[in-house]
Amino acid sequence: MTREELAGKPKQKLSEIAKSLGIRGTSKLTREDLIEHILLLDPPFSANPEKEKEISQHLNNTLVTTEYLYDEPPLPEHLTGIAMMEVTETEIPSTYNDTKIVLMVRDPYWLHTYWSISQTAVDHISGNFGQWNNVPLTLRVYDITSIHNFDGSNSNYYFDIHVSHGTSNWYIHVGGPNRSFCVDLGFIQENGVFYTITRSNIVTTPRDNVSEIVDEEWMSIEEDFLKLYRLAGAGKANSSAELVESLIKRLEREMGSGAVSSLSSPSRISPRERKFWLVLNTELIVYGATEPDAVVKIQGEAIKLRPDGTFTLRFALPDGTQNIPVVANSADGIDTISITPVVSKQTY
């Protein structure tokens, strides 16, 4: 069979010929590849016409009983006898006989669309507008940024792209970041009216820079604040006064230690039943270090040292003067060191 004869055959027929010659994976080959493979295994004859048919029949009979040149290699010995999944080749159809167009975003400046037209739609158009192959297919690209109810006639602007009948996808340069688009597939009738075959989904191109929208302030009302406060574990607080009391109790729990029993009342002012309020408390942190095996007492109570000999205590700091004696004794009881900080506080 000559190259010219093969070139005149459809791809499906070429695939059948290639499969009969033992060529595998025909669905992945182009028409040109199929022709080259067929010519490799079944080259055109240079014999006279009387002998050509006889030689061709002989080769065909030979191929029936001969292993294919493109056959799969045998399995390794360690896989012999293991059930293997049979691989079947299925060609992807060129169309699903559905009238549809899909629009996708590639980047801030480019879109990609693909489409298919059912035979029913083709027959309908051919019956009402003339031969299908003579219909000038067109992609009409609409800019519909900020348009909530697009009806095909209220776009900001549109432009047309003429496509051939053999085309089923197209890259569209829109040159507009952060804008919304929609595409119609159709054609312009003789009276100048655009006939829509199918309409795509709506897409928005992403930004190509930092957003200029900056919120100056986040605001929360008191009701939302109370909900958040309850979620934080403060319990129920139905008024500003109850909220203050709850906050003070929580501060007492968090600041408490073996040396602190409560906060003093002079530093707390009970608010009136108003939304505006203020709570203020102070605390004193005492920290130090000694030998890890030493015995340390603060205000007469022994404290636990960390493995490296350091220690930290938090004290409530009410108004007045506090003496905080700290005594450290060595492990053998021979050495003793005493330090007494004196702290004074006044609230106005």
C-alpha positions as CSV (number, residue, x, y, z in Angstrom):
1,M,0.0,0.0,0.0
2,T,1.5,3.4,-1.0
3,R,1.8,6.5,1.1
4,E,-0.8,8.3,-1.1
5,E,-3.3,5.5,-0.6
6,L,-2.8,5.6,3.2
7,A,-3.1,9.4,3.2
8,G,-6.5,9.2,1.8
9,K,-7.9,6.9,4.5
10,P,-9.4,8.2,7.8
11,K,-7.6,7.7,11.1
12,Q,-10.0,4.9,12.2
13,K,-9.2,2.9,9.1
14,L,-5.4,3.5,9.6
15,S,-5.8,2.3,13.2
16,E,-7.4,-0.9,12.0
17,I,-4.6,-1.5,9.5
18,A,-2.0,-0.8,12.1
19,K,-3.6,-3.2,14.6
20,S,-3.7,-5.9,11.9
21,L,0.0,-5.5,11.5
22,G,0.6,-5.9,15.3
23,I,1.2,-2.3,16.2
24,R,0.2,-1.5,19.7
25,G,-0.9,1.9,21.2
26,T,-2.6,3.1,18.0
27,S,-4.8,5.5,20.0
28,K,-1.8,7.5,21.0
29,L,-0.5,7.9,17.4
30,T,-1.3,10.7,15.0
31,R,-2.3,10.0,11.4
32,E,1.2,10.7,10.2
33,D,2.7,8.3,12.8
34,L,0.3,5.6,11.8
35,I,1.2,6.0,8.2
36,E,4.9,5.7,9.0
37,H,4.5,2.6,11.1
38,I,2.3,0.9,8.5
39,L,4.9,1.7,5.8
40,L,7.6,0.3,8.0
41,L,5.9,-3.0,8.4
42,D,4.1,-3.1,5.0
43,P,6.1,-1.0,2.6
44,P,4.8,-0.2,-0.9
45,F,5.7,-3.0,-3.5
46,S,8.0,-2.4,-6.4
47,A,7.0,-5.7,-8.0
48,N,4.9,-5.7,-11.2
49,P,1.1,-5.5,-10.8
50,E,0.6,-9.2,-11.6
51,K,2.8,-10.2,-8.6
52,E,1.7,-7.5,-6.2
53,K,-1.5,-9.1,-5.1
54,E,0.2,-12.5,-4.6
55,I,3.0,-10.9,-2.5
56,S,0.6,-9.0,-0.4
57,Q,-1.5,-12.1,0.3
58,H,1.7,-14.0,1.2
59,L,2.8,-11.3,3.7
60,N,-0.7,-11.2,5.3
61,N,-0.7,-15.0,5.7
62,T,2.8,-14.8,7.2
63,L,1.8,-12.1,9.7
64,V,-1.0,-14.3,11.0
65,T,1.5,-16.9,12.3
66,T,4.4,-14.6,13.1
67,E,4.9,-12.7,16.4
68,Y,4.2,-9.0,16.0
69,L,7.2,-6.7,15.9
70,Y,5.6,-4.4,18.4
71,D,4.3,-7.1,20.7
72,E,4.9,-6.7,24.5
73,P,8.0,-8.4,25.9
74,P,7.5,-11.6,28.1
75,L,7.0,-11.2,31.8
76,P,10.0,-11.7,34.2
77,E,10.2,-15.1,35.9
78,H,9.2,-13.8,39.3
79,L,5.9,-12.5,37.8
80,T,5.0,-15.6,35.9
81,G,1.7,-17.1,37.2
82,I,0.6,-13.8,38.9
83,A,-2.7,-12.5,37.7
84,M,-2.1,-9.3,35.8
85,M,-4.8,-6.7,35.1
86,E,-5.7,-6.6,31.4
87,V,-5.1,-3.2,29.9
88,T,-7.6,-2.2,27.3
89,E,-7.1,0.8,25.0
90,T,-10.0,3.2,24.7
91,E,-9.9,6.2,22.4
92,I,-11.2,9.5,23.9
93,P,-14.1,10.6,21.8
94,S,-13.7,13.9,19.9
95,T,-17.2,15.0,21.0
96,Y,-19.8,13.9,23.6
97,N,-22.7,15.1,21.5
98,D,-23.5,17.8,23.9
99,T,-24.0,21.6,23.3
100,K,-21.9,23.3,25.9
101,I,-19.1,25.9,26.3
102,V,-16.9,26.2,29.4
103,L,-14.8,29.3,30.3
104,M,-11.7,29.1,32.6
105,V,-9.2,31.6,33.9
106,R,-5.5,31.1,33.0
107,D,-4.1,34.3,34.6
108,P,-5.0,38.0,35.1
109,Y,-4.9,38.6,31.3
110,W,-5.9,35.4,29.6
111,L,-8.9,33.1,29.5
112,H,-9.3,29.6,28.0
113,T,-12.6,28.3,26.6
114,Y,-13.6,24.9,25.1
115,W,-16.9,23.8,23.6
116,S,-18.9,21.1,21.8
117,I,-22.0,21.2,19.7
118,S,-24.4,18.3,19.5
119,Q,-25.7,16.9,16.2
120,T,-29.2,18.0,17.2
121,A,-28.0,21.6,17.3
122,V,-26.2,21.3,14.0
123,D,-29.3,19.9,12.3
124,H,-31.5,22.6,13.7
125,I,-29.1,25.4,12.5
126,S,-28.7,23.7,9.1
127,G,-32.5,23.5,8.7
128,N,-33.1,27.2,9.7
129,F,-30.0,29.1,8.6
130,G,-28.5,27.1,5.7
131,Q,-25.6,24.7,5.4
132,W,-23.8,24.2,8.7
133,N,-20.3,24.5,7.2
134,N,-21.3,27.9,5.8
135,V,-22.3,29.3,9.2
136,P,-19.6,31.8,10.4
137,L,-19.0,30.6,14.0
138,T,-18.1,33.4,16.4
139,L,-17.0,33.7,20.0
140,R,-18.5,36.8,21.5
141,V,-16.7,37.8,24.7
142,Y,-18.6,40.0,27.1
143,D,-17.1,42.2,29.9
144,I,-19.8,42.0,32.7
145,T,-17.8,43.4,35.6
146,S,-20.2,44.6,38.4
147,I,-23.3,43.5,36.3
148,H,-25.4,41.2,38.5
149,N,-28.1,40.1,36.0
150,F,-26.5,39.7,32.6
151,D,-29.0,39.1,29.8
152,G,-26.7,39.3,26.8
153,S,-27.5,42.9,26.0
154,N,-26.3,44.9,29.1
155,S,-22.5,44.1,29.1
156,N,-19.9,46.9,29.6
157,Y,-18.5,46.0,26.2
158,Y,-17.9,42.9,24.0
159,F,-15.7,41.8,21.2
160,D,-15.9,39.0,18.6
161,I,-13.5,36.2,17.7
162,H,-14.2,34.2,14.5
163,V,-13.3,30.5,14.8
164,S,-13.4,27.6,12.3
165,H,-15.7,24.6,12.5
166,G,-12.7,22.3,13.2
167,T,-11.8,24.3,16.3
168,S,-13.1,23.3,19.8
169,N,-11.0,25.5,22.1
170,W,-9.5,29.0,22.2
171,Y,-7.2,31.2,24.3
172,I,-8.7,34.7,24.8
173,H,-6.6,37.7,25.7
174,V,-8.8,40.0,27.7
175,G,-6.1,42.3,29.1
176,G,-8.2,43.1,32.2
177,P,-7.2,41.9,35.7
178,N,-9.9,41.7,38.3
179,R,-12.7,41.8,35.8
180,S,-15.6,39.4,35.0
181,F,-16.3,37.8,31.6
182,C,-18.8,35.6,29.9
183,V,-18.6,34.0,26.4
184,D,-21.3,33.2,23.8
185,L,-20.7,30.7,21.0
186,G,-22.8,31.6,18.0
187,F,-22.9,33.4,14.7
188,I,-24.0,36.7,13.1
189,Q,-27.1,36.3,11.0
190,E,-27.6,38.0,7.7
191,N,-29.7,40.7,9.4
192,G,-26.8,41.5,11.7
193,V,-28.3,39.9,14.8
194,F,-26.1,37.6,16.8
195,Y,-27.5,34.1,17.3
196,T,-26.4,32.4,20.5
197,I,-25.9,28.6,20.3
198,T,-24.7,28.3,23.9
199,R,-23.5,30.5,26.7
200,S,-20.6,29.9,29.1
201,N,-20.2,30.3,32.8
202,I,-19.0,33.6,34.4
203,V,-15.4,33.9,35.5
204,T,-13.4,36.7,37.1
205,T,-9.7,37.3,36.4
206,P,-7.5,37.6,39.5
207,R,-5.7,40.8,40.5
208,D,-2.2,41.5,39.3
209,N,-1.3,43.7,42.3
210,V,-2.0,44.2,46.0
211,S,-5.5,45.1,46.9
212,E,-6.2,48.8,47.5
213,I,-9.0,48.0,50.0
214,V,-7.7,48.5,53.5
215,D,-10.0,48.4,56.5
216,E,-9.2,51.2,58.8
217,E,-10.8,49.7,61.9
218,W,-12.5,46.6,63.1
219,M,-15.5,47.3,65.3
220,S,-17.4,45.0,67.6
221,I,-20.5,45.9,69.6
222,E,-20.9,45.1,73.3
223,E,-23.1,42.1,72.6
224,D,-20.5,40.4,70.4
225,F,-17.8,41.3,73.0
226,L,-19.8,39.6,75.7
227,K,-20.3,36.4,73.6
228,L,-16.5,36.3,72.9
229,Y,-15.8,36.9,76.6
230,R,-18.1,34.0,77.6
231,L,-16.4,31.7,75.1
232,A,-13.1,32.6,76.7
233,G,-14.3,31.0,79.9
234,A,-15.5,34.0,81.8
235,G,-19.0,32.6,82.5
236,K,-22.2,34.5,82.2
237,A,-22.2,38.2,82.5
238,N,-25.4,40.1,81.6
239,S,-24.3,43.6,82.5
240,S,-21.2,45.7,82.7
241,A,-21.0,45.4,86.5
242,E,-21.3,41.6,86.3
243,L,-18.6,41.6,83.6
244,V,-16.3,43.6,85.9
245,E,-16.8,41.2,88.8
246,S,-16.2,38.2,86.5
247,L,-13.0,39.8,85.2
248,I,-11.7,40.5,88.7
249,K,-12.4,36.9,89.8
250,R,-10.6,35.6,86.7
251,L,-7.6,37.9,87.4
252,E,-7.5,36.5,91.0
253,R,-7.4,33.0,89.8
254,E,-4.7,33.7,87.3
255,M,-2.5,35.7,89.7
256,G,-3.0,33.5,92.7
257,S,-0.1,31.6,94.3
258,G,0.7,29.9,97.6
259,A,1.6,33.4,99.0
260,V,-1.5,35.2,97.7
261,S,-5.0,34.7,98.9
262,S,-6.9,37.6,97.4
263,L,-6.7,41.1,95.9
264,S,-7.1,44.1,98.1
265,S,-10.3,46.1,97.6
266,P,-8.8,49.7,97.7
267,S,-7.4,49.3,94.2
268,R,-10.9,48.4,92.8
269,I,-13.6,50.9,92.2
270,S,-17.1,49.4,91.7
271,P,-18.5,50.9,88.5
272,R,-22.0,52.2,88.1
273,E,-24.5,50.7,85.8
274,R,-23.0,52.2,82.7
275,K,-21.3,50.8,79.6
276,F,-18.1,52.7,80.3
277,W,-15.9,51.0,82.9
278,L,-12.3,50.5,84.0
279,V,-10.5,47.8,86.0
280,L,-6.9,48.2,87.2
281,N,-4.8,45.9,89.4
282,T,-1.1,45.5,90.0
283,E,1.1,42.6,90.8
284,L,4.7,42.1,92.0
285,I,7.0,39.4,90.5
286,V,9.8,38.1,92.7
287,Y,12.4,36.0,91.0
288,G,15.9,34.8,91.8
289,A,18.4,31.9,91.8
290,T,20.5,29.9,94.1
291,E,22.1,26.4,94.3
292,P,19.6,23.8,93.0
293,D,19.8,21.8,96.3
294,A,19.2,24.8,98.5
295,V,16.1,25.4,100.7
296,V,14.4,28.7,100.0
297,K,11.6,30.3,102.0
298,I,9.7,33.4,101.1
299,Q,7.6,35.0,103.8
300,G,8.2,31.9,105.8
301,E,6.9,29.4,103.3
302,A,9.2,27.0,101.4
303,I,9.1,27.3,97.6
304,K,10.1,24.8,94.9
305,L,13.1,25.5,92.9
306,R,13.6,24.7,89.2
307,P,16.3,22.2,88.2
308,D,18.7,25.0,87.6
309,G,18.1,26.7,90.9
310,T,15.9,29.5,89.6
311,F,12.5,30.5,91.0
312,T,9.7,33.0,90.2
313,L,6.7,34.0,92.3
314,R,3.8,36.5,91.6
315,F,2.3,38.5,94.4
316,A,-0.7,40.7,94.5
317,L,0.3,44.3,95.1
318,P,-2.3,46.2,97.2
319,D,-1.9,49.7,98.5
320,G,0.5,49.9,101.4
321,T,3.9,48.5,102.3
322,Q,4.9,44.9,102.0
323,N,7.9,43.2,103.5
324,I,9.0,40.1,101.5
325,P,11.7,38.3,103.4
326,V,13.6,35.6,101.4
327,V,15.8,33.1,103.2
328,A,18.1,30.5,101.5
329,N,19.8,27.7,103.4
330,S,22.5,25.5,101.9
331,A,21.8,21.8,101.7
332,D,24.3,21.0,104.5
333,G,22.7,23.6,106.8
334,I,25.9,25.6,107.3
335,D,25.2,28.7,105.1
336,T,22.3,31.0,105.3
337,I,21.5,34.1,103.2
338,S,18.6,36.4,103.9
339,I,17.3,39.2,101.6
340,T,14.2,41.3,102.4
341,P,12.7,43.5,99.7
342,V,10.3,46.3,101.0
343,V,7.7,47.4,98.5
344,S,5.3,50.3,98.9
345,K,2.3,51.2,96.7
346,Q,-0.3,54.0,96.7
347,T,-3.3,54.3,94.4
348,Y,-4.9,57.7,93.6
